[in-house]
């Protein structure tokens, strides 16, 4: 079934979700090693690690690995929307324009870039025509927004309502309004290859993921590790100690000399990966835009349908980017799967959706919303960063140029 605006509105009104599950394989072929994201170890000096967990597939518990998290996928979907928006897809965002500042190279940060979207500190510490955002009518309406009355966010930054936001710095000690995600997308690797290992301390036998990553470097200058160098306060280095307190370093600590070969337990081989995209229409229906009663109205449904079209635009725009997730993690579908409407009774119906179809749906849905008095703002809300925010960026850059590293346990 090719989806029409009427089909989409009917689905938003009563169905559970729109989903798609695709099996993926490494572009190098089934069984090729891929590299999921790494996360810090439990202790400070622990090596980086992947995220493994047992998942229930069929009647078995299967060892799986996280390849792309829900948060990472949300960022990729927003990135795809931003690119599509630059090529004609029409919907508003809130933007902070750094032009004509001392950090003009940043250009613009929008609610598709900022981690906390409309409630991000970048937005909070910016101003509209010389007035702090929180003190403007637009800012006050954002602060007052809640799922039962989300019109301000809908009008200024509709994509925020798809990917979720939390006004964590709002009044009441961080108990501001929360907007749960309507779109949840995740990629996991299924059936991780393992090998037996024996615990040297306890003698116990267990399985561990079998991937290994090697690293080494031969220095073409032949610089020896026994040479002493000293880091200077301005980030440079010297062969002479600037004072008695400066600690001597090895050349490898300033990226010279050889790096000895090493082996790290990273990288995996899996049976396959799968990408699970779920757009919860039930979650979308919890958003209200008219009044403050929490009761669904015809105008609410029209606005929800426009948001549904925008969410599907994100998914189909992402398809055009493919599955190159990071170095040595490039995936392709085993077979391209269609989206499905999941009805309230759990039955699934395949639907025909692609980017061109969704662009048409989005145009029709946004026009219908405008006719019903539920229009998005025709232009972006463009802010300027406050001087203190520009100063904070400058100070951070100066510190980085001096080679100072941020301490995780900074007091």
C-alpha positions as CSV (number, residue, x, y, z in Angstrom):
1,X,0.0,0.0,0.0
2,X,1.3,3.4,-1.0
3,X,0.6,5.8,1.9
4,X,-1.7,8.8,1.3
5,X,-2.3,11.7,3.7
6,X,-5.6,10.1,4.6
7,X,-3.9,6.7,5.4
8,X,-1.3,8.4,7.5
9,X,-3.9,10.4,9.5
10,X,-5.9,7.2,10.1
11,X,-2.8,5.4,11.3
12,X,-1.9,8.3,13.7
13,X,-5.5,8.3,15.0
14,X,-5.6,4.6,16.0
15,X,-2.6,2.4,15.2
16,X,0.3,1.5,17.5
17,X,3.4,2.3,15.4
18,X,5.2,2.4,12.1
19,X,8.3,0.2,12.1
20,X,11.0,-1.4,10.0
21,X,13.4,-4.1,10.9
22,X,16.3,-4.6,8.5
23,X,19.0,-7.3,8.6
24,X,22.4,-5.9,7.8
25,X,25.8,-7.4,6.9
26,X,29.3,-5.9,6.7
27,X,30.0,-4.4,3.3
28,X,33.1,-6.7,3.3
29,X,30.8,-9.8,3.4
30,X,29.2,-11.9,6.1
31,X,31.5,-12.6,9.0
32,X,33.8,-9.7,8.3
33,X,35.0,-8.0,11.5
34,X,33.3,-4.8,12.4
35,X,34.1,-2.2,15.1
36,X,31.2,-1.1,17.3
37,X,31.6,2.1,19.4
38,X,33.8,1.9,22.4
39,X,33.0,3.2,25.9
40,X,35.2,3.8,29.0
41,X,36.1,0.9,31.3
42,X,34.6,0.8,34.8
43,X,37.9,2.0,36.4
44,X,40.1,4.9,35.3
45,X,42.9,2.8,33.8
46,X,40.6,0.1,32.3
47,X,40.9,-0.3,28.5
48,X,38.0,0.8,26.3
49,X,35.2,-1.7,25.7
50,X,32.2,-2.5,23.6
51,X,28.7,-2.9,25.1
52,X,27.6,-6.6,25.1
53,X,24.3,-8.0,26.4
54,X,22.2,-11.1,26.1
55,X,19.0,-10.7,24.1
56,X,16.1,-13.0,23.7
57,X,15.7,-14.0,20.0
58,X,13.2,-16.8,19.4
59,X,13.6,-19.3,22.2
60,X,17.3,-18.6,22.8
61,X,19.4,-16.1,24.7
62,X,21.9,-14.7,22.2
63,X,25.0,-12.6,22.8
64,X,24.6,-9.3,21.1
65,X,26.7,-6.1,20.8
66,X,25.6,-2.5,20.5
67,X,26.5,-1.2,17.1
68,X,24.7,2.2,17.1
69,X,22.8,3.4,20.2
70,X,19.4,5.0,20.3
71,X,21.1,8.3,21.1
72,X,23.5,8.0,18.2
73,X,20.7,7.0,15.8
74,X,18.7,10.1,16.9
75,X,21.7,12.2,16.0
76,X,22.1,10.5,12.6
77,X,18.3,11.0,11.9
78,X,18.6,14.7,12.8
79,X,21.7,15.0,10.6
80,X,19.7,13.5,7.7
81,X,16.9,15.9,8.4
82,X,19.3,18.8,8.4
83,X,20.8,17.8,5.1
84,X,17.3,17.3,3.6
85,X,16.2,20.7,4.9
86,X,19.2,22.3,3.1
87,X,17.8,20.7,0.0
88,X,14.2,22.0,0.2
89,X,12.5,20.1,3.0
90,X,10.5,22.8,4.9
91,X,10.2,22.9,8.7
92,X,11.5,25.4,11.3
93,X,14.3,25.2,13.8
94,X,15.7,27.4,16.5
95,X,19.3,28.5,15.5
96,X,22.1,30.3,17.2
97,X,24.1,32.3,14.7
98,X,27.8,32.9,15.6
99,X,28.5,35.1,12.6
100,X,30.1,38.4,13.4
101,X,31.5,37.0,16.6
102,X,35.1,36.0,17.5
103,X,34.2,32.4,16.9
104,X,32.4,32.9,13.6
105,X,33.7,29.7,12.2
106,X,31.1,27.8,14.2
107,X,28.5,29.3,11.9
108,X,25.1,28.1,13.1
109,X,24.1,25.6,15.8
110,X,20.4,24.6,15.5
111,X,18.0,22.4,17.5
112,X,19.0,19.6,15.1
113,X,22.6,19.9,16.4
114,X,22.3,20.8,20.1
115,X,22.2,17.7,22.4
116,X,19.3,18.9,24.4
117,X,17.5,20.6,21.5
118,X,15.2,23.5,22.5
119,X,16.3,23.2,26.2
120,X,20.1,23.1,25.5
121,X,22.4,25.5,27.3
122,X,23.5,26.9,23.9
123,X,19.9,28.1,23.4
124,X,19.6,29.2,27.0
125,X,22.7,31.4,26.8
126,X,21.7,33.1,23.6
127,X,19.5,36.1,23.0
128,X,16.9,37.6,20.6
129,X,17.5,41.2,19.7
130,X,19.5,41.8,22.9
131,X,17.1,40.0,25.2
132,X,17.9,36.6,26.8
133,X,15.8,33.9,25.2
134,X,14.2,32.9,28.5
135,X,13.0,36.5,28.9
136,X,11.3,36.7,25.4
137,X,7.8,35.7,24.7
138,X,9.1,32.7,22.6
139,X,11.4,31.6,25.5
140,X,8.7,31.9,28.1
141,X,6.4,29.8,25.9
142,X,9.1,27.1,25.5
143,X,9.6,27.0,29.3
144,X,5.9,26.6,29.9
145,X,5.5,23.9,27.3
146,X,4.5,20.4,28.4
147,X,3.2,17.3,26.6
148,X,-0.4,18.3,27.3
149,X,0.3,21.7,25.7
150,X,3.3,21.4,23.3
151,X,2.3,24.0,20.8
152,X,5.2,26.3,21.3
153,X,7.8,23.6,20.6
154,X,5.6,22.3,17.7
155,X,5.6,25.8,16.1
156,X,9.3,26.6,16.6
157,X,11.1,23.3,16.5
158,X,8.8,20.4,15.6
159,X,11.6,17.8,15.3
160,X,12.3,18.2,19.0
161,X,9.0,16.5,19.7
162,X,10.1,13.4,17.7
163,X,13.4,12.9,19.4
164,X,12.6,14.0,22.9
165,X,13.7,16.7,25.2
166,X,13.8,17.5,28.9
167,X,13.8,20.9,30.5
168,X,16.3,19.7,33.1
169,X,17.3,23.2,34.2
170,X,13.7,24.4,34.5
171,X,12.1,25.6,37.6
172,X,11.6,23.3,40.6
173,X,15.2,21.9,40.7
174,X,15.4,20.1,37.4
175,X,11.8,18.8,37.3
176,X,10.9,20.7,34.1
177,X,8.7,19.1,31.5
178,X,9.9,15.9,29.8
179,X,9.0,15.0,26.2
180,X,9.6,11.3,25.6
181,X,11.0,10.1,22.3
182,X,8.4,9.1,19.7
183,X,11.2,7.8,17.4
184,X,13.5,5.0,18.6
185,X,16.1,3.5,16.3
186,X,18.9,1.1,17.2
187,X,21.4,-1.1,15.5
188,X,22.7,-4.2,17.2
189,X,25.0,-7.1,16.2
190,X,23.5,-10.6,16.7
191,X,25.4,-13.7,17.5
192,X,28.8,-12.4,18.5
193,X,31.7,-14.9,17.9
194,X,33.3,-15.9,21.2
195,X,36.3,-17.9,22.4
196,X,37.0,-19.9,25.6
197,X,39.2,-18.3,28.2
198,X,40.5,-19.5,31.6
199,X,40.6,-17.1,34.5
200,X,44.2,-17.2,35.8
201,X,43.1,-16.5,39.3
202,X,40.1,-18.8,39.8
203,X,40.6,-21.3,37.0
204,X,37.0,-20.8,35.8
205,X,36.2,-21.4,32.1
206,X,34.2,-18.7,30.3
207,X,33.5,-17.3,26.9
208,X,34.6,-13.9,25.7
209,X,34.2,-12.0,22.4
210,X,37.0,-13.1,20.1
211,X,37.8,-9.8,18.4
212,X,41.3,-8.4,18.6
213,X,42.7,-5.0,17.4
214,X,46.4,-4.5,16.8
215,X,48.3,-1.2,16.9
216,X,51.9,-0.2,16.3
217,X,53.9,2.6,14.7
218,X,57.5,2.8,13.3
219,X,58.9,6.3,13.5
220,X,60.6,7.2,10.3
221,X,62.9,9.6,12.2
222,X,64.2,6.8,14.4
223,X,63.7,8.8,17.6
224,X,64.5,6.6,20.6
225,X,62.3,6.2,23.6
226,X,65.1,6.9,26.1
227,X,65.3,10.6,25.1
228,X,63.7,13.0,27.7
229,X,61.5,15.8,26.6
230,X,59.6,18.5,28.6
231,X,56.2,20.0,28.1
232,X,56.1,23.8,28.2
233,X,53.2,25.9,29.6
234,X,52.2,27.1,26.1
235,X,51.7,23.5,24.8
236,X,55.1,23.3,23.0
237,X,57.9,21.0,24.2
238,X,61.6,21.3,24.7
239,X,64.7,19.1,25.2
240,X,65.6,21.3,28.2
241,X,63.7,21.4,31.4
242,X,62.2,24.9,32.0
243,X,62.4,24.4,35.7
244,X,63.1,21.7,38.3
245,X,59.4,20.9,38.8
246,X,58.6,20.0,35.2
247,X,58.3,16.2,34.8
248,X,60.3,14.5,32.0
249,X,58.3,12.7,29.3
250,X,59.0,10.1,26.8
251,X,58.9,11.2,23.1
252,X,55.9,9.0,22.5
253,X,54.0,11.2,24.9
254,X,54.3,14.1,22.4
255,X,53.6,11.7,19.5
256,X,57.2,11.0,18.4
257,X,59.2,7.8,18.5
258,X,57.9,4.2,17.9
259,X,54.7,2.8,19.4
260,X,55.3,-0.7,20.5
261,X,52.9,-3.3,19.0
262,X,49.8,-3.9,21.2
263,X,46.7,-6.0,21.1
264,X,43.4,-4.9,22.5
265,X,40.2,-6.9,22.8
266,X,38.1,-4.9,20.3
267,X,36.2,-5.6,17.2
268,X,33.6,-8.3,16.7
269,X,32.4,-10.8,14.2
270,X,28.6,-11.4,14.2
271,X,26.0,-13.5,12.4
272,X,24.3,-10.4,11.3
273,X,23.2,-6.9,12.5
274,X,19.7,-5.6,12.6
275,X,18.4,-2.1,12.4
276,X,15.2,-1.7,14.4
277,X,13.3,1.6,13.6
278,X,10.1,2.2,15.6
279,X,7.9,5.3,15.4
280,X,5.4,5.1,18.2
281,X,2.1,6.6,17.2
282,X,0.8,5.9,20.6
283,X,3.5,8.2,22.0
284,X,2.7,10.8,19.4
285,X,-0.9,10.8,20.4
286,X,0.0,11.8,23.9
287,X,1.1,15.2,22.6
288,X,-1.6,18.0,22.6
289,X,-1.5,21.4,21.0
290,X,-4.9,22.9,21.5
291,X,-5.9,24.2,24.9
292,X,-4.7,22.5,28.1
293,X,-7.3,19.9,28.8
294,X,-5.3,16.9,27.6
295,X,-8.3,15.9,25.4
296,X,-7.7,15.0,21.8
297,X,-9.2,17.5,19.3
298,X,-9.4,17.4,15.5
299,X,-6.7,20.0,15.3
300,X,-4.4,17.9,17.5
301,X,-4.7,15.0,15.1
302,X,-3.8,17.2,12.1
303,X,-0.7,18.5,14.0
304,X,0.2,14.9,15.0
305,X,0.0,13.9,11.3
306,X,2.4,16.6,10.3
307,X,4.8,15.4,12.9
308,X,4.4,11.8,11.7
309,X,5.3,12.9,8.2
310,X,8.4,14.7,9.5
311,X,9.5,11.6,11.4
312,X,9.2,9.4,8.3
313,X,11.1,12.0,6.4
314,X,14.0,11.6,8.8
315,X,13.9,7.8,8.4
316,X,13.8,7.9,4.6
317,X,16.4,10.7,4.4
318,X,18.7,8.5,6.5
319,X,18.3,5.7,4.0
320,X,20.0,7.8,1.4
321,X,23.1,8.2,3.7
322,X,23.6,4.4,3.9
323,X,25.1,2.6,6.9
324,X,28.7,3.8,7.1
325,X,28.7,4.3,10.9
326,X,32.4,4.8,11.6
327,X,35.8,3.5,10.5
328,X,35.6,-0.3,9.8
329,X,31.8,-0.4,10.5
330,X,30.2,-0.1,7.1
331,X,27.0,-2.1,6.7
332,X,24.5,-2.9,3.9
333,X,21.0,-4.5,4.0
334,X,20.7,-8.2,3.3
335,X,17.5,-7.2,1.5
336,X,15.7,-3.9,1.7
337,X,12.6,-4.2,3.9
338,X,9.5,-2.2,3.7
339,X,8.0,-0.2,6.5
340,X,5.0,-1.6,8.3
341,X,2.0,-0.1,10.1
342,X,1.6,-2.0,13.4
343,X,-2.1,-2.0,14.2
344,X,-3.5,-1.8,17.7
345,X,-4.1,-5.6,17.7
346,X,-0.5,-6.3,16.9
347,X,-1.0,-7.2,13.2
348,X,1.4,-5.6,10.8
349,X,0.7,-4.3,7.3
350,X,3.5,-3.5,4.8
351,X,3.4,0.0,3.3
352,X,5.3,1.6,0.5
353,X,7.4,4.6,1.6
354,X,10.4,6.3,0.2
355,X,11.9,9.8,0.5
356,X,9.9,11.2,-2.5
357,X,6.6,9.9,-1.2
358,X,7.3,11.2,2.3
359,X,8.3,14.7,1.0
360,X,4.9,14.8,-0.7
361,X,3.2,13.7,2.5
362,X,5.0,16.2,4.5
363,X,4.0,19.1,2.2
364,X,0.4,18.0,2.2
365,X,0.3,17.5,6.0
366,X,1.9,20.8,6.8
367,X,-0.5,22.6,4.4
368,X,-3.4,20.9,6.1
369,X,-2.1,21.9,9.5
370,X,-1.8,25.5,8.3
371,X,-5.4,25.5,7.1
372,X,-6.5,24.2,10.5
373,X,-4.6,27.0,12.3
374,X,-1.7,24.7,13.3
375,X,1.0,26.1,11.1
376,X,4.7,25.8,11.9
377,X,6.6,29.2,12.0
378,X,7.4,30.1,8.4
379,X,11.0,31.2,9.4
380,X,13.6,30.0,11.9
381,X,13.9,31.7,15.2
382,X,17.5,33.0,14.9
383,X,19.4,33.9,18.1
384,X,22.8,35.4,18.8
385,X,25.1,34.0,21.4
386,X,25.6,36.1,24.5
387,X,29.1,37.5,25.0
388,X,29.8,35.2,27.9
389,X,29.1,32.2,25.7
390,X,31.5,33.4,23.0
391,X,34.0,34.0,25.8
392,X,33.6,30.5,27.1
393,X,34.3,29.1,23.6
394,X,37.3,31.3,23.2
395,X,38.8,30.3,26.6
396,X,38.2,26.6,25.9
397,X,40.0,26.9,22.6
398,X,43.0,28.7,24.2
399,X,43.2,26.0,26.7
400,X,43.2,23.3,24.0
401,X,45.9,25.1,22.1
402,X,48.1,24.9,25.2
403,X,47.7,21.2,25.2
404,X,45.7,21.1,28.4
405,X,43.4,18.0,28.8
406,X,40.1,18.1,30.7
407,X,40.2,16.1,33.8
408,X,37.3,13.7,34.2
409,X,37.5,14.0,38.0
410,X,37.9,17.7,38.1
411,X,36.9,19.2,41.5
